């Protein structure tokens, strides 16, 4: 197996772990609402919050891409 395949597998595993941890933390901290049928529902995420998360993700991706550059 070449180094690119290993890197992709490791990155996928790290992404899955980070995603699961994020979902667990969100579910743990969110105030669960119950509808009229008794089904639990998480509160809706506001579009402004999604925009902030998107901008933060772009910043993280740019930082990771910068790790691979030869500029020191």
PDB file of N, CA, C, O and CB in Angstrom:
ATOM      1  N   UNK A   1       0.855  -1.172   0.000  1.00  0.00           N
ATOM      2  CA  UNK A   1       0.000   0.000   0.000  1.00  0.00           C
ATOM      3  C   UNK A   1       0.906   1.242   0.000  1.00  0.00           C
ATOM      4  O   UNK A   1       1.859   1.324   0.775  1.00  0.00           O
ATOM      5  CB  UNK A   1      -0.976  -0.006   1.238  1.00  0.00           C
ATOM      6  N   UNK A   2       0.603   2.182  -0.860  1.00  0.00           N
ATOM      7  CA  UNK A   2       1.443   3.377  -0.936  1.00  0.00           C
ATOM      8  C   UNK A   2       1.052   4.394   0.134  1.00  0.00           C
ATOM      9  O   UNK A   2       0.049   4.224   0.826  1.00  0.00           O
ATOM     10  CB  UNK A   2       1.341   4.013  -2.327  1.00  0.00           C
ATOM     11  N   UNK A   3       1.842   5.437   0.260  1.00  0.00           N
ATOM     12  CA  UNK A   3       1.661   6.406   1.341  1.00  0.00           C
ATOM     13  C   UNK A   3       0.375   7.214   1.187  1.00  0.00           C
ATOM     14  O   UNK A   3      -0.211   7.631   2.186  1.00  0.00           O
ATOM     15  CB  UNK A   3       2.851   7.346   1.398  1.00  0.00           C
ATOM     16  N   UNK A   4      -0.074   7.442  -0.049  1.00  0.00           N
ATOM     17  CA  UNK A   4      -1.303   8.210  -0.251  1.00  0.00           C
ATOM     18  C   UNK A   4      -2.518   7.433   0.240  1.00  0.00           C
ATOM     19  O   UNK A   4      -3.413   8.009   0.859  1.00  0.00           O
ATOM     20  CB  UNK A   4      -1.472   8.571  -1.730  1.00  0.00           C
ATOM     21  N   UNK A   5      -2.558   6.142  -0.030  1.00  0.00           N
ATOM     22  CA  UNK A   5      -3.676   5.319   0.430  1.00  0.00           C
ATOM     23  C   UNK A   5      -3.697   5.257   1.960  1.00  0.00           C
ATOM     24  O   UNK A   5      -4.762   5.345   2.570  1.00  0.00           O
ATOM     25  CB  UNK A   5      -3.584   3.895  -0.166  1.00  0.00           C
ATOM     26  N   UNK A   6      -2.533   5.107   2.573  1.00  0.00           N
ATOM     27  CA  UNK A   6      -2.451   5.086   4.043  1.00  0.00           C
ATOM     28  C   UNK A   6      -2.924   6.408   4.620  1.00  0.00           C
ATOM     29  O   UNK A   6      -3.648   6.436   5.615  1.00  0.00           O
ATOM     30  CB  UNK A   6      -1.009   4.791   4.509  1.00  0.00           C
ATOM     31  N   UNK A   7      -2.513   7.504   3.994  1.00  0.00           N
ATOM     32  CA  UNK A   7      -2.913   8.827   4.462  1.00  0.00           C
ATOM     33  C   UNK A   7      -4.425   9.014   4.354  1.00  0.00           C
ATOM     34  O   UNK A   7      -5.046   9.566   5.263  1.00  0.00           O
ATOM     35  CB  UNK A   7      -2.189   9.915   3.665  1.00  0.00           C
ATOM     36  N   UNK A   8      -5.016   8.562   3.257  1.00  0.00           N
ATOM     37  CA  UNK A   8      -6.461   8.679   3.086  1.00  0.00           C
ATOM     38  C   UNK A   8      -7.225   7.842   4.110  1.00  0.00           C
ATOM     39  O   UNK A   8      -8.240   8.286   4.645  1.00  0.00           O
ATOM     40  CB  UNK A   8      -6.855   8.259   1.679  1.00  0.00           C
ATOM     41  N   UNK A   9      -6.742   6.646   4.378  1.00  0.00           N
ATOM     42  CA  UNK A   9      -7.399   5.794   5.381  1.00  0.00           C
ATOM     43  C   UNK A   9      -7.289   6.423   6.760  1.00  0.00           C
ATOM     44  O   UNK A   9      -8.276   6.480   7.494  1.00  0.00           O
ATOM     45  CB  UNK A   9      -6.778   4.377   5.390  1.00  0.00           C
ATOM     46  N   UNK A  10      -6.105   6.894   7.121  1.00  0.00           N
ATOM     47  CA  UNK A  10      -5.922   7.535   8.430  1.00  0.00           C
ATOM     48  C   UNK A  10      -6.775   8.791   8.550  1.00  0.00           C
ATOM     49  O   UNK A  10      -7.396   9.026   9.587  1.00  0.00           O
ATOM     50  CB  UNK A  10      -4.443   7.884   8.656  1.00  0.00           C
ATOM     51  N   UNK A  11      -6.808   9.602   7.489  1.00  0.00           N
ATOM     52  CA  UNK A  11      -7.628  10.813   7.507  1.00  0.00           C
ATOM     53  C   UNK A  11      -9.111  10.491   7.634  1.00  0.00           C
ATOM     54  O   UNK A  11      -9.842  11.181   8.343  1.00  0.00           O
ATOM     55  CB  UNK A  11      -7.385  11.631   6.248  1.00  0.00           C
ATOM     56  N   UNK A  12      -9.550   9.448   6.950  1.00  0.00           N
ATOM     57  CA  UNK A  12     -10.955   9.039   7.054  1.00  0.00           C
ATOM     58  C   UNK A  12     -11.313   8.565   8.445  1.00  0.00           C
ATOM     59  O   UNK A  12     -12.385   8.883   8.960  1.00  0.00           O
ATOM     60  CB  UNK A  12     -11.256   7.947   6.059  1.00  0.00           C
ATOM     61  N   UNK A  13     -10.418   7.804   9.055  1.00  0.00           N
ATOM     62  CA  UNK A  13     -10.673   7.331  10.421  1.00  0.00           C
ATOM     63  C   UNK A  13     -10.689   8.486  11.416  1.00  0.00           C
ATOM     64  O   UNK A  13     -11.543   8.538  12.301  1.00  0.00           O
ATOM     65  CB  UNK A  13      -9.615   6.303  10.835  1.00  0.00           C
ATOM     66  N   UNK A  14      -9.743   9.409  11.269  1.00  0.00           N
ATOM     67  CA  UNK A  14      -9.717  10.573  12.160  1.00  0.00           C
ATOM     68  C   UNK A  14     -10.979  11.412  11.968  1.00  0.00           C
ATOM     69  O   UNK A  14     -11.565  11.880  12.943  1.00  0.00           O
ATOM     70  CB  UNK A  14      -8.456  11.432  11.902  1.00  0.00           C
ATOM     71  N   UNK A  15     -11.399  11.604  10.716  1.00  0.00           N
ATOM     72  CA  UNK A  15     -12.617  12.357  10.444  1.00  0.00           C
ATOM     73  C   UNK A  15     -13.851  11.699  11.031  1.00  0.00           C
ATOM     74  O   UNK A  15     -14.739  12.382  11.541  1.00  0.00           O
ATOM     75  CB  UNK A  15     -12.794  12.527   8.963  1.00  0.00           C
ATOM     76  N   UNK A  16     -13.912  10.378  10.961  1.00  0.00           N
ATOM     77  CA  UNK A  16     -15.054   9.663  11.532  1.00  0.00           C
ATOM     78  C   UNK A  16     -15.090   9.816  13.052  1.00  0.00           C
ATOM     79  O   UNK A  16     -16.155  10.024  13.632  1.00  0.00           O
ATOM     80  CB  UNK A  16     -14.998   8.174  11.151  1.00  0.00           C
ATOM     81  N   UNK A  17     -13.931   9.713  13.691  1.00  0.00           N
ATOM     82  CA  UNK A  17     -13.872   9.854  15.149  1.00  0.00           C
ATOM     83  C   UNK A  17     -14.249  11.276  15.558  1.00  0.00           C
ATOM     84  O   UNK A  17     -15.001  11.472  16.513  1.00  0.00           O
ATOM     85  CB  UNK A  17     -12.460   9.500  15.676  1.00  0.00           C
ATOM     86  N   UNK A  18     -13.723  12.269  14.834  1.00  0.00           N
ATOM     87  CA  UNK A  18     -14.050  13.660  15.155  1.00  0.00           C
ATOM     88  C   UNK A  18     -15.538  13.922  14.923  1.00  0.00           C
ATOM     89  O   UNK A  18     -16.174  14.612  15.720  1.00  0.00           O
ATOM     90  CB  UNK A  18     -13.194  14.632  14.306  1.00  0.00           C
ATOM     91  N   UNK A  19     -16.090  13.387  13.857  1.00  0.00           N
ATOM     92  CA  UNK A  19     -17.513  13.548  13.588  1.00  0.00           C
ATOM     93  C   UNK A  19     -18.390  12.915  14.654  1.00  0.00           C
ATOM     94  O   UNK A  19     -19.376  13.512  15.085  1.00  0.00           O
ATOM     95  CB  UNK A  19     -17.849  12.959  12.251  1.00  0.00           C
ATOM     96  N   UNK A  20     -18.036  11.712  15.083  1.00  0.00           N
ATOM     97  CA  UNK A  20     -18.803  11.058  16.141  1.00  0.00           C
ATOM     98  C   UNK A  20     -18.705  11.825  17.459  1.00  0.00           C
ATOM     99  O   UNK A  20     -19.697  11.976  18.171  1.00  0.00           O
ATOM    100  CB  UNK A  20     -18.316   9.622  16.335  1.00  0.00           C
ATOM    101  N   UNK A  21     -17.503  12.309  17.778  1.00  0.00           N
ATOM    102  CA  UNK A  21     -17.327  13.076  19.012  1.00  0.00           C
ATOM    103  C   UNK A  21     -18.129  14.373  18.962  1.00  0.00           C
ATOM    104  O   UNK A  21     -18.719  14.782  19.962  1.00  0.00           O
ATOM    105  CB  UNK A  21     -15.839  13.383  19.248  1.00  0.00           C
ATOM    106  N   UNK A  22     -18.150  15.013  17.805  1.00  0.00           N
ATOM    107  CA  UNK A  22     -18.911  16.251  17.652  1.00  0.00           C
ATOM    108  C   UNK A  22     -20.408  15.998  17.822  1.00  0.00           C
ATOM    109  O   UNK A  22     -21.094  16.749  18.517  1.00  0.00           O
ATOM    110  CB  UNK A  22     -18.635  16.882  16.281  1.00  0.00           C
ATOM    111  N   UNK A  23     -20.908  14.949  17.191  1.00  0.00           N
ATOM    112  CA  UNK A  23     -22.326  14.620  17.318  1.00  0.00           C
ATOM    113  C   UNK A  23     -22.683  14.273  18.754  1.00  0.00           C
ATOM    114  O   UNK A  23     -23.744  14.661  19.242  1.00  0.00           O
ATOM    115  CB  UNK A  23     -22.689  13.459  16.395  1.00  0.00           C
ATOM    116  N   UNK A  24     -21.804  13.546  19.434  1.00  0.00           N
ATOM    117  CA  UNK A  24     -22.054  13.178  20.829  1.00  0.00           C
ATOM    118  C   UNK A  24     -22.087  14.425  21.718  1.00  0.00           C
ATOM    119  O   UNK A  24     -22.963  14.557  22.573  1.00  0.00           O
ATOM    120  CB  UNK A  24     -20.973  12.192  21.329  1.00  0.00           C
ATOM    121  N   UNK A  25     -21.134  15.336  21.516  1.00  0.00           N
ATOM    122  CA  UNK A  25     -21.108  16.559  22.318  1.00  0.00           C
ATOM    123  C   UNK A  25     -22.333  17.425  22.050  1.00  0.00           C
ATOM    124  O   UNK A  25     -22.891  18.009  22.978  1.00  0.00           O
ATOM    125  CB  UNK A  25     -19.836  17.354  22.032  1.00  0.00           C
ATOM    126  N   UNK A  26     -22.757  17.513  20.787  1.00  0.00           N
ATOM    127  CA  UNK A  26     -23.951  18.293  20.458  1.00  0.00           C
ATOM    128  C   UNK A  26     -25.192  17.679  21.094  1.00  0.00           C
ATOM    129  O   UNK A  26     -26.009  18.390  21.680  1.00  0.00           O
ATOM    130  CB  UNK A  26     -24.130  18.388  18.937  1.00  0.00           C
ATOM    131  N   UNK A  27     -25.333  16.376  20.982  1.00  0.00           N
ATOM    132  CA  UNK A  27     -26.499  15.705  21.568  1.00  0.00           C
ATOM    133  C   UNK A  27     -26.499  15.827  23.089  1.00  0.00           C
ATOM    134  O   UNK A  27     -27.557  15.923  23.710  1.00  0.00           O
ATOM    135  CB  UNK A  27     -26.524  14.226  21.162  1.00  0.00           C
ATOM    136  N   UNK A  28     -25.314  15.823  23.678  1.00  0.00           N
ATOM    137  CA  UNK A  28     -25.210  15.925  25.131  1.00  0.00           C
ATOM    138  C   UNK A  28     -25.549  17.320  25.634  1.00  0.00           C
ATOM    139  O   UNK A  28     -26.137  17.469  26.706  1.00  0.00           O
ATOM    140  CB  UNK A  28     -23.815  15.546  25.579  1.00  0.00           C
ATOM    141  N   UNK A  29     -25.182  18.346  24.867  1.00  0.00           N
ATOM    142  CA  UNK A  29     -25.366  19.714  25.339  1.00  0.00           C
ATOM    143  C   UNK A  29     -26.683  20.338  24.898  1.00  0.00           C
ATOM    144  O   UNK A  29     -27.101  21.344  25.470  1.00  0.00           O
ATOM    145  CB  UNK A  29     -24.235  20.562  24.864  1.00  0.00           C
ATOM    146  N   UNK A  30     -27.343  19.771  23.900  1.00  0.00           N
ATOM    147  CA  UNK A  30     -28.566  20.361  23.364  1.00  0.00           C
ATOM    148  C   UNK A  30     -29.747  20.095  24.291  1.00  0.00           C
ATOM    149  O   UNK A  30     -29.842  19.049  24.933  1.00  0.00           O
ATOM    150  CB  UNK A  30     -28.858  19.810  21.963  1.00  0.00           C
ATOM    151  N   UNK A  31     -30.632  21.066  24.337  1.00  0.00           N
ATOM    152  CA  UNK A  31     -31.871  20.895  25.084  1.00  0.00           C
ATOM    153  C   UNK A  31     -32.862  20.141  24.202  1.00  0.00           C
ATOM    154  O   UNK A  31     -33.343  20.668  23.199  1.00  0.00           O
ATOM    155  CB  UNK A  31     -32.455  22.276  25.539  1.00  0.00           C
ATOM    156  N   UNK A  32     -33.155  18.924  24.580  1.00  0.00           N
ATOM    157  CA  UNK A  32     -34.055  18.089  23.794  1.00  0.00           C
ATOM    158  C   UNK A  32     -35.484  18.533  24.043  1.00  0.00           C
ATOM    159  O   UNK A  32     -35.913  18.689  25.186  1.00  0.00           O
ATOM    160  CB  UNK A  32     -33.876  16.588  24.141  1.00  0.00           C
ATOM    161  N   UNK A  33     -36.212  18.733  22.954  1.00  0.00           N
ATOM    162  CA  UNK A  33     -37.613  19.106  23.034  1.00  0.00           C
ATOM    163  C   UNK A  33     -38.466  17.894  22.695  1.00  0.00           C
ATOM    164  O   UNK A  33     -38.057  17.039  21.909  1.00  0.00           O
ATOM    165  CB  UNK A  33     -37.929  20.290  22.088  1.00  0.00           C
ATOM    166  N   UNK A  34     -39.632  17.823  23.278  1.00  0.00           N
ATOM    167  CA  UNK A  34     -40.541  16.704  23.023  1.00  0.00           C
ATOM    168  C   UNK A  34     -41.764  17.243  22.291  1.00  0.00           C
ATOM    169  O   UNK A  34     -42.390  18.204  22.739  1.00  0.00           O
ATOM    170  CB  UNK A  34     -40.953  15.982  24.358  1.00  0.00           C
ATOM    171  N   UNK A  35     -42.103  16.620  21.159  1.00  0.00           N
ATOM    172  CA  UNK A  35     -43.271  17.074  20.420  1.00  0.00           C
ATOM    173  C   UNK A  35     -44.551  16.518  21.028  1.00  0.00           C
ATOM    174  O   UNK A  35     -44.508  15.827  22.046  1.00  0.00           O
ATOM    175  CB  UNK A  35     -43.165  16.667  18.952  1.00  0.00           C
ATOM    176  N   UNK A  36     -45.680  16.814  20.413  1.00  0.00           N
ATOM    177  CA  UNK A  36     -46.978  16.410  20.974  1.00  0.00           C
ATOM    178  C   UNK A  36     -47.185  14.895  20.967  1.00  0.00           C
ATOM    179  O   UNK A  36     -48.057  14.398  21.681  1.00  0.00           O
ATOM    180  CB  UNK A  36     -48.100  17.074  20.200  1.00  0.00           C
ATOM    181  N   UNK A  37     -46.406  14.149  20.178  1.00  0.00           N
ATOM    182  CA  UNK A  37     -46.493  12.688  20.168  1.00  0.00           C
ATOM    183  C   UNK A  37     -45.543  12.039  21.165  1.00  0.00           C
ATOM    184  O   UNK A  37     -45.535  10.817  21.315  1.00  0.00           O
ATOM    185  CB  UNK A  37     -46.203  12.163  18.782  1.00  0.00           C
ATOM    186  N   UNK A  38     -44.739  12.857  21.850  1.00  0.00           N
ATOM    187  CA  UNK A  38     -43.787  12.326  22.803  1.00  0.00           C
ATOM    188  C   UNK A  38     -42.444  11.955  22.206  1.00  0.00           C
ATOM    189  O   UNK A  38     -41.620  11.331  22.874  1.00  0.00           O
ATOM    190  CB  UNK A  38     -44.363  11.146  23.458  1.00  0.00           C
ATOM    191  N   UNK A  39     -42.209  12.336  20.942  1.00  0.00           N
ATOM    192  CA  UNK A  39     -40.933  12.039  20.282  1.00  0.00           C
ATOM    193  C   UNK A  39     -39.917  13.137  20.592  1.00  0.00           C
ATOM    194  O   UNK A  39     -40.237  14.321  20.487  1.00  0.00           O
ATOM    195  CB  UNK A  39     -41.127  11.899  18.748  1.00  0.00           C
ATOM    196  N   UNK A  40     -38.706  12.759  20.969  1.00  0.00           N
ATOM    197  CA  UNK A  40     -37.693  13.784  21.239  1.00  0.00           C
ATOM    198  C   UNK A  40     -37.176  14.415  19.947  1.00  0.00           C
ATOM    199  O   UNK A  40     -37.046  13.742  18.924  1.00  0.00           O
ATOM    200  CB  UNK A  40     -36.527  13.180  22.028  1.00  0.00           C
ATOM    201  N   UNK A  41     -36.883  15.714  20.008  1.00  0.00           N
ATOM    202  CA  UNK A  41     -36.346  16.456  18.863  1.00  0.00           C
ATOM    203  C   UNK A  41     -35.245  17.378  19.342  1.00  0.00           C
ATOM    204  O   UNK A  41     -35.367  18.021  20.385  1.00  0.00           O
ATOM    205  CB  UNK A  41     -37.460  17.263  18.141  1.00  0.00           C
ATOM    206  N   UNK A  42     -34.166  17.439  18.571  1.00  0.00           N
ATOM    207  CA  UNK A  42     -33.114  18.405  18.852  1.00  0.00           C
ATOM    208  C   UNK A  42     -33.551  19.763  18.322  1.00  0.00           C
ATOM    209  O   UNK A  42     -34.292  19.830  17.342  1.00  0.00           O
ATOM    210  CB  UNK A  42     -31.760  17.965  18.221  1.00  0.00           C
ATOM    211  N   UNK A  43     -33.107  20.840  18.947  1.00  0.00           N
ATOM    212  CA  UNK A  43     -33.469  22.166  18.425  1.00  0.00           C
ATOM    213  C   UNK A  43     -32.828  22.405  17.062  1.00  0.00           C
ATOM    214  O   UNK A  43     -31.772  21.853  16.756  1.00  0.00           O
ATOM    215  CB  UNK A  43     -33.041  23.272  19.411  1.00  0.00           C
ATOM    216  N   UNK A  44     -33.472  23.226  16.258  1.00  0.00           N
ATOM    217  CA  UNK A  44     -32.946  23.531  14.937  1.00  0.00           C
ATOM    218  C   UNK A  44     -31.699  24.392  15.071  1.00  0.00           C
ATOM    219  O   UNK A  44     -31.595  25.229  15.968  1.00  0.00           O
ATOM    220  CB  UNK A  44     -34.009  24.240  14.072  1.00  0.00           C
ATOM    221  N   UNK A  45     -30.756  24.171  14.163  1.00  0.00           N
ATOM    222  CA  UNK A  45     -29.528  24.961  14.137  1.00  0.00           C
ATOM    223  C   UNK A  45     -29.787  26.181  13.253  1.00  0.00           C
ATOM    224  O   UNK A  45     -30.300  26.055  12.141  1.00  0.00           O
ATOM    225  CB  UNK A  45     -28.303  24.114  13.607  1.00  0.00           C
ATOM    226  N   UNK A  46     -29.429  27.357  13.757  1.00  0.00           N
ATOM    227  CA  UNK A  46     -29.661  28.600  13.015  1.00  0.00           C
ATOM    228  C   UNK A  46     -28.668  28.718  11.864  1.00  0.00           C
ATOM    229  O   UNK A  46     -27.546  28.214  11.932  1.00  0.00           O
ATOM    230  CB  UNK A  46     -29.547  29.829  13.950  1.00  0.00           C
ATOM    231  N   UNK A  47     -29.109  29.398  10.803  1.00  0.00           N
ATOM    232  CA  UNK A  47     -28.251  29.547   9.625  1.00  0.00           C
ATOM    233  C   UNK A  47     -27.002  30.361   9.945  1.00  0.00           C
ATOM    234  O   UNK A  47     -25.954  30.121   9.347  1.00  0.00           O
ATOM    235  CB  UNK A  47     -29.025  30.208   8.485  1.00  0.00           C
ATOM    236  N   UNK A  48     -27.081  31.306  10.859  1.00  0.00           N
ATOM    237  CA  UNK A  48     -25.900  32.082  11.251  1.00  0.00           C
ATOM    238  C   UNK A  48     -24.867  31.180  11.914  1.00  0.00           C
ATOM    239  O   UNK A  48     -23.666  31.354  11.706  1.00  0.00           O
ATOM    240  CB  UNK A  48     -26.293  33.231  12.203  1.00  0.00           C
ATOM    241  N   UNK A  49     -25.324  30.221  12.707  1.00  0.00           N
ATOM    242  CA  UNK A  49     -24.405  29.268  13.338  1.00  0.00           C
ATOM    243  C   UNK A  49     -23.754  28.369  12.293  1.00  0.00           C
ATOM    244  O   UNK A  49     -22.564  28.070  12.387  1.00  0.00           O
ATOM    245  CB  UNK A  49     -25.146  28.415  14.381  1.00  0.00           C
ATOM    246  N   UNK A  50     -24.526  27.938  11.299  1.00  0.00           N
ATOM    247  CA  UNK A  50     -23.974  27.121  10.225  1.00  0.00           C
ATOM    248  C   UNK A  50     -22.932  27.896   9.427  1.00  0.00           C
ATOM    249  O   UNK A  50     -21.924  27.330   9.005  1.00  0.00           O
ATOM    250  CB  UNK A  50     -25.089  26.633   9.301  1.00  0.00           C
ATOM    251  N   UNK A  51     -23.172  29.190   9.218  1.00  0.00           N
ATOM    252  CA  UNK A  51     -22.209  30.019   8.500  1.00  0.00           C
ATOM    253  C   UNK A  51     -20.906  30.135   9.292  1.00  0.00           C
ATOM    254  O   UNK A  51     -19.819  30.033   8.723  1.00  0.00           O
ATOM    255  CB  UNK A  51     -22.799  31.418   8.229  1.00  0.00           C
ATOM    256  N   UNK A  52     -21.018  30.347  10.608  1.00  0.00           N
ATOM    257  CA  UNK A  52     -19.815  30.427  11.448  1.00  0.00           C
ATOM    258  C   UNK A  52     -19.041  29.113  11.424  1.00  0.00           C
ATOM    259  O   UNK A  52     -17.812  29.119  11.358  1.00  0.00           O
ATOM    260  CB  UNK A  52     -20.192  30.787  12.895  1.00  0.00           C
ATOM    261  N   UNK A  53     -19.748  27.991  11.476  1.00  0.00           N
ATOM    262  CA  UNK A  53     -19.089  26.686  11.421  1.00  0.00           C
ATOM    263  C   UNK A  53     -18.392  26.503  10.074  1.00  0.00           C
ATOM    264  O   UNK A  53     -17.267  26.006  10.016  1.00  0.00           O
ATOM    265  CB  UNK A  53     -20.109  25.549  11.659  1.00  0.00           C
ATOM    266  N   UNK A  54     -19.060  26.902   8.993  1.00  0.00           N
ATOM    267  CA  UNK A  54     -18.463  26.788   7.671  1.00  0.00           C
ATOM    268  C   UNK A  54     -17.192  27.605   7.528  1.00  0.00           C
ATOM    269  O   UNK A  54     -16.203  27.123   6.975  1.00  0.00           O
ATOM    270  CB  UNK A  54     -19.449  27.212   6.628  1.00  0.00           C
ATOM    271  N   UNK A  55     -17.208  28.830   8.017  1.00  0.00           N
ATOM    272  CA  UNK A  55     -16.018  29.679   7.954  1.00  0.00           C
ATOM    273  C   UNK A  55     -14.897  29.076   8.790  1.00  0.00           C
ATOM    274  O   UNK A  55     -13.737  29.097   8.379  1.00  0.00           O
ATOM    275  CB  UNK A  55     -16.339  31.109   8.439  1.00  0.00           C
ATOM    276  N   UNK A  56     -15.231  28.544   9.950  1.00  0.00           N
ATOM    277  CA  UNK A  56     -14.220  27.909  10.800  1.00  0.00           C
ATOM    278  C   UNK A  56     -13.623  26.680  10.125  1.00  0.00           C
ATOM    279  O   UNK A  56     -12.416  26.452  10.208  1.00  0.00           O
ATOM    280  CB  UNK A  56     -14.827  27.519  12.152  1.00  0.00           C
ATOM    281  N   UNK A  57     -14.456  25.890   9.459  1.00  0.00           N
ATOM    282  CA  UNK A  57     -13.953  24.709   8.753  1.00  0.00           C
ATOM    283  C   UNK A  57     -13.017  25.084   7.613  1.00  0.00           C
ATOM    284  O   UNK A  57     -12.010  24.413   7.385  1.00  0.00           O
ATOM    285  CB  UNK A  57     -15.111  23.888   8.214  1.00  0.00           C
ATOM    286  N   UNK A  58     -13.347  26.153   6.898  1.00  0.00           N
ATOM    287  CA  UNK A  58     -12.468  26.610   5.827  1.00  0.00           C
ATOM    288  C   UNK A  58     -11.118  27.037   6.399  1.00  0.00           C
ATOM    289  O   UNK A  58     -10.075  26.757   5.808  1.00  0.00           O
ATOM    290  CB  UNK A  58     -13.117  27.774   5.049  1.00  0.00           C
ATOM    291  N   UNK A  59     -11.137  27.715   7.548  1.00  0.00           N
ATOM    292  CA  UNK A  59      -9.884  28.135   8.183  1.00  0.00           C
ATOM    293  C   UNK A  59      -9.054  26.923   8.604  1.00  0.00           C
ATOM    294  O   UNK A  59      -7.834  26.919   8.437  1.00  0.00           O
ATOM    295  CB  UNK A  59     -10.173  29.029   9.404  1.00  0.00           C
ATOM    296  N   UNK A  60      -9.705  25.901   9.145  1.00  0.00           N
ATOM    297  CA  UNK A  60      -8.988  24.689   9.548  1.00  0.00           C
ATOM    298  C   UNK A  60      -8.404  23.991   8.321  1.00  0.00           C
ATOM    299  O   UNK A  60      -7.257  23.543   8.354  1.00  0.00           O
ATOM    300  CB  UNK A  60      -9.926  23.728  10.320  1.00  0.00           C
ATOM    301  N   UNK A  61      -9.176  23.894   7.245  1.00  0.00           N
ATOM    302  CA  UNK A  61      -8.680  23.258   6.023  1.00  0.00           C
ATOM    303  C   UNK A  61      -7.494  24.011   5.439  1.00  0.00           C
ATOM    304  O   UNK A  61      -6.536  23.394   4.974  1.00  0.00           O
ATOM    305  CB  UNK A  61      -9.793  23.165   4.988  1.00  0.00           C
ATOM    306  N   UNK A  62      -7.550  25.340   5.460  1.00  0.00           N
ATOM    307  CA  UNK A  62      -6.420  26.123   4.956  1.00  0.00           C
ATOM    308  C   UNK A  62      -5.177  25.886   5.804  1.00  0.00           C
ATOM    309  O   UNK A  62      -4.065  25.829   5.279  1.00  0.00           O
ATOM    310  CB  UNK A  62      -6.767  27.620   4.934  1.00  0.00           C
ATOM    311  N   UNK A  63      -5.362  25.748   7.111  1.00  0.00           N
ATOM    312  CA  UNK A  63      -4.233  25.471   7.992  1.00  0.00           C
ATOM    313  C   UNK A  63      -3.639  24.109   7.690  1.00  0.00           C
ATOM    314  O   UNK A  63      -2.417  23.963   7.648  1.00  0.00           O
ATOM    315  CB  UNK A  63      -4.661  25.547   9.456  1.00  0.00           C
ATOM    316  N   UNK A  64      -4.484  23.109   7.479  1.00  0.00           N
ATOM    317  CA  UNK A  64      -3.997  21.762   7.172  1.00  0.00           C
ATOM    318  C   UNK A  64      -3.280  21.745   5.830  1.00  0.00           C
ATOM    319  O   UNK A  64      -2.242  21.099   5.688  1.00  0.00           O
ATOM    320  CB  UNK A  64      -5.159  20.752   7.166  1.00  0.00           C
ATOM    321  N   UNK A  65      -3.825  22.449   4.847  1.00  0.00           N
ATOM    322  CA  UNK A  65      -3.162  22.521   3.547  1.00  0.00           C
ATOM    323  C   UNK A  65      -1.809  23.200   3.681  1.00  0.00           C
ATOM    324  O   UNK A  65      -0.856  22.826   2.997  1.00  0.00           O
ATOM    325  CB  UNK A  65      -4.037  23.272   2.531  1.00  0.00           C
ATOM    326  N   UNK A  66      -1.716  24.192   4.556  1.00  0.00           N
ATOM    327  CA  UNK A  66      -0.464  24.893   4.772  1.00  0.00           C
ATOM    328  C   UNK A  66       0.596  24.014   5.404  1.00  0.00           C
ATOM    329  O   UNK A  66       1.788  24.293   5.268  1.00  0.00           O
ATOM    330  CB  UNK A  66      -0.695  26.095   5.628  1.00  0.00           C
ATOM    331  N   UNK A  67       0.184  22.945   6.102  1.00  0.00           N
ATOM    332  CA  UNK A  67       1.155  22.039   6.699  1.00  0.00           C
ATOM    333  C   UNK A  67       1.981  21.340   5.623  1.00  0.00           C
ATOM    334  O   UNK A  67       3.143  21.005   5.852  1.00  0.00           O
ATOM    335  CB  UNK A  67       0.448  21.007   7.579  1.00  0.00           C
ATOM    336  N   UNK A  68       1.397  21.123   4.475  1.00  0.00           N
ATOM    337  CA  UNK A  68       2.089  20.394   3.416  1.00  0.00           C
ATOM    338  C   UNK A  68       2.959  21.268   2.535  1.00  0.00           C
ATOM    339  O   UNK A  68       3.668  20.751   1.671  1.00  0.00           O
ATOM    340  CB  UNK A  68       1.099  19.690   2.570  1.00  0.00           C
ATOM    341  N   UNK A  69       2.924  22.575   2.729  1.00  0.00           N
ATOM    342  CA  UNK A  69       3.739  23.447   1.884  1.00  0.00           C
ATOM    343  C   UNK A  69       5.190  23.452   2.343  1.00  0.00           C
ATOM    344  O   UNK A  69       5.484  23.166   3.504  1.00  0.00           O
ATOM    345  CB  UNK A  69       3.182  24.872   1.891  1.00  0.00           C
ATOM    346  N   UNK A  70       6.081  23.773   1.440  1.00  0.00           N
ATOM    347  CA  UNK A  70       7.513  23.754   1.737  1.00  0.00           C
ATOM    348  C   UNK A  70       7.995  25.048   2.345  1.00  0.00           C
ATOM    349  O   UNK A  70       9.169  25.150   2.702  1.00  0.00           O
ATOM    350  CB  UNK A  70       8.296  23.467   0.492  1.00  0.00           C
ATOM    351  N   UNK A  71       7.126  26.050   2.479  1.00  0.00           N
ATOM    352  CA  UNK A  71       7.536  27.334   3.037  1.00  0.00           C
ATOM    353  C   UNK A  71       7.693  27.233   4.547  1.00  0.00           C
ATOM    354  O   UNK A  71       6.749  26.878   5.253  1.00  0.00           O
ATOM    355  CB  UNK A  71       6.521  28.426   2.680  1.00  0.00           C
ATOM    356  N   UNK A  72       8.874  27.542   5.035  1.00  0.00           N
ATOM    357  CA  UNK A  72       9.126  27.549   6.477  1.00  0.00           C
ATOM    358  C   UNK A  72       9.628  28.891   6.919  1.00  0.00           C
ATOM    359  O   UNK A  72       9.897  29.090   8.104  1.00  0.00           O
ATOM    360  CB  UNK A  72      10.123  26.470   6.862  1.00  0.00           C
TER     361      UNK A  72
END
